[in-house]
Amino acid sequence: MITHSNSAQREMAEVCVNKGNEELQPFTVTVGATVPTGFEYTAAEEVQEKIGASARVSKDRGRIYFEISTDHLHKVHHLKSVDNLFVVVKHYDDYQFKETKEDALLDLQQLAPVLPWNNALEVWKMNNSLKKKRTRRRGAGAPKPKLSDASEPEKPHAEPDPSQLNENPGNACPQQEPGTDGEQDCDIQESEVKPLKFRVTCNRAGDKHSFTSNDAARDFGGAVQEFFQWKADMTKFDVEVLLNIHNNEMVVGIALTEESLHRRNITHFGPTTLRSTLAYGMLRLCKPQISDVIVDPMCGSGAIPLEGVIEWSNSFFLSGDNNDMAISRTVNNINHIVKKKQDGGSISPGLSIDTAQWNLCNLPLRTSSVDSIITDMPFGKRMGSRKKNWDLYPSCLREMARVCRPGTGQAVLLTQDKKCFAKALSRMGGLWRKLHTVWVNVGGLHAGVFVLRRTTAVFGTTPEDVRDPHMGCESQEVNMEEKVHTPRSE
Ligand SMILES: C[S@@+](CC[C@H](N)C(=O)[O-])C[C@H]1O[C@@H](n2cnc3c(N)ncnc32)[C@H](O)[C@@H]1O
């Protein structure tokens, strides 16, 4: 850990960001991550598995923290359950905010110059270097993600712009040509010192504060600007300083990601495309094994099976939907990933995934042939209707029970229509047993991920197997979903 007197800090920070070529001994920092609310413990499990660190789940739901040595920093970019990453400058477990607005804000202003910025800024710089390498590896000519539908509101995932990732921002090289070696160029132009651009983002929760998040961001930001002599820029910033306040807990951090990592994989978004991070959490709940057959029978744009096949390439994934637009999005998304693998020189560019158009209530699959079903069901809000769900859900559960292996088969099902789901499940008690529920936030909606185990009952021998001829899966091809272009992901 590097420690310095306050008066020397700014100089150190300047040295830190201006001169990037000195070899530093590895040191340990705390990294924070925002994760889909409800999947904090799943994310902590992944951190333990991939980084070997035990993560602390914050009181502030949707965040975890873990320690990492800087020589392992690259590993944070292998995490699949995190949306955004940041390095912690300082964590206050019980910050005593002053009662009046003026006093509380004055305190924040006085805090900026005395915070231990150096290590966090060093990590920010190392991270820029890592991101630059990753971008180069992906290839400058890699196709830009595009929308399948011009009216689609989802912003496509943009590759980080190398000119924004200023490794030596003090020696900024904004005119750097793609493919040239930025580090060398920056060294050459060392004398042209440009101030860093920054912004402060404040996330505040709690009802006992006398100030708003805007007040805090503005006043703390002003003090940061004065201390570092950086330039404030709300849109084209090099450094994003985070001020996360939750009741009496306050964390000052520096962002390591520009935009949420949940947009990975998907280039052709649908109206209810699931965040890849949430899809990953659902997949982890069913613990895919080698050779497992895993089906998403209502795949939409394919977020779940795509995430699955990338992370668990030794399982076989089948994705289907009854909507032809959804199928074409899934196929396009798969093709994009295959192309990316080919461009990256992968020796096994294919993916163990297939796609079919089908009606979930009548799947073209053998009885007892599937290990796991993971799907995101129509909530009946943007997709289908609550009324239709009363018929759809029991039919789904019955057909899923038919194709799943008795005794070992499992289903991980996401829905916000909890009442309808509970009722349908109670009617299928002989075929499915509920193991547990993970409560999650999907685009502001409180939804449940229901983990079910197929009972040992042989399909065709329980009263639940008998299909009511009046109850079925009406086609939901023409439905609200295609008309309301509101993204489901947060
Ligand atoms: C909530 S969306 C799934 C979104 C998906 N997870 C994604 O990332 O895009 C539900 C999907 O169920 C499909 N669906 C509804 N009824 C169906 C049925 N009977 N058979 C097959 N698919 C159905 C819809 O077309 C829709 O794509």
The ligand as an SDF file (V2000), in Angstrom:
LIG
                    3D

 27 29  0  0  0  0  0  0  0  0999 V2000
  -39.8570  -12.4950  -22.1480 C   0  0  0  0  0  0  0  0  0  0  0  0
  -39.5850  -12.9930  -23.7450 S   0  0  0  0  0  0  0  0  0  0  0  0
  -38.0240  -13.7560  -23.7000 C   0  0  0  0  0  0  0  0  0  0  0  0
  -36.9230  -12.7610  -23.8600 C   0  0  0  0  0  0  0  0  0  0  0  0
  -35.5710  -13.4050  -23.9790 C   0  0  0  0  0  0  0  0  0  0  0  0
  -35.0870  -13.9300  -22.7340 N   0  0  0  0  0  0  0  0  0  0  0  0
  -34.5490  -12.4480  -24.5820 C   0  0  0  0  0  0  0  0  0  0  0  0
  -33.4700  -12.2710  -23.9960 O   0  0  0  0  0  0  0  0  0  0  0  0
  -34.8200  -11.8460  -25.6120 O   0  0  0  0  0  0  0  0  0  0  0  0
  -40.6710  -14.3570  -23.9160 C   0  0  0  0  0  0  0  0  0  0  0  0
  -40.6450  -15.0310  -25.2530 C   0  0  0  0  0  0  0  0  0  0  0  0
  -41.5930  -16.0850  -25.2200 O   0  0  0  0  0  0  0  0  0  0  0  0
  -42.0530  -16.2880  -26.5340 C   0  0  0  0  0  0  0  0  0  0  0  0
  -43.2850  -17.0970  -26.4640 N   0  0  0  0  0  0  0  0  0  0  0  0
  -44.4820  -16.7670  -25.9660 C   0  0  0  0  0  0  0  0  0  0  0  0
  -45.3320  -17.7970  -26.0840 N   0  0  0  0  0  0  0  0  0  0  0  0
  -44.6480  -18.8290  -26.6340 C   0  0  0  0  0  0  0  0  0  0  0  0
  -44.9670  -20.1600  -27.0000 C   0  0  0  0  0  0  0  0  0  0  0  0
  -46.1790  -20.6530  -26.8130 N   0  0  0  0  0  0  0  0  0  0  0  0
  -44.0120  -20.9230  -27.5500 N   0  0  0  0  0  0  0  0  0  0  0  0
  -42.7730  -20.4310  -27.7500 C   0  0  0  0  0  0  0  0  0  0  0  0
  -42.4040  -19.1670  -27.4340 N   0  0  0  0  0  0  0  0  0  0  0  0
  -43.3260  -18.3800  -26.8850 C   0  0  0  0  0  0  0  0  0  0  0  0
  -42.2240  -14.8730  -27.0480 C   0  0  0  0  0  0  0  0  0  0  0  0
  -42.2440  -14.8300  -28.4550 O   0  0  0  0  0  0  0  0  0  0  0  0
  -41.0220  -14.1660  -26.4350 C   0  0  0  0  0  0  0  0  0  0  0  0
  -39.9550  -14.1030  -27.3520 O   0  0  0  0  0  0  0  0  0  0  0  0
  1  2  1  0
  2  3  1  0
  2 10  1  0
  3  4  1  0
  4  5  1  0
  5  6  1  0
  5  7  1  0
  7  8  2  0
  7  9  1  0
 10 11  1  0
 11 12  1  0
 11 26  1  0
 12 13  1  0
 13 14  1  0
 13 24  1  0
 14 15  1  0
 14 23  1  0
 15 16  2  0
 16 17  1  0
 17 18  1  0
 17 23  2  0
 18 19  1  0
 18 20  2  0
 20 21  1  0
 21 22  2  0
 22 23  1  0
 24 25  1  0
 24 26  1  0
 26 27  1  0
M  CHG  2   2   1   9  -1
M  END
$$$$
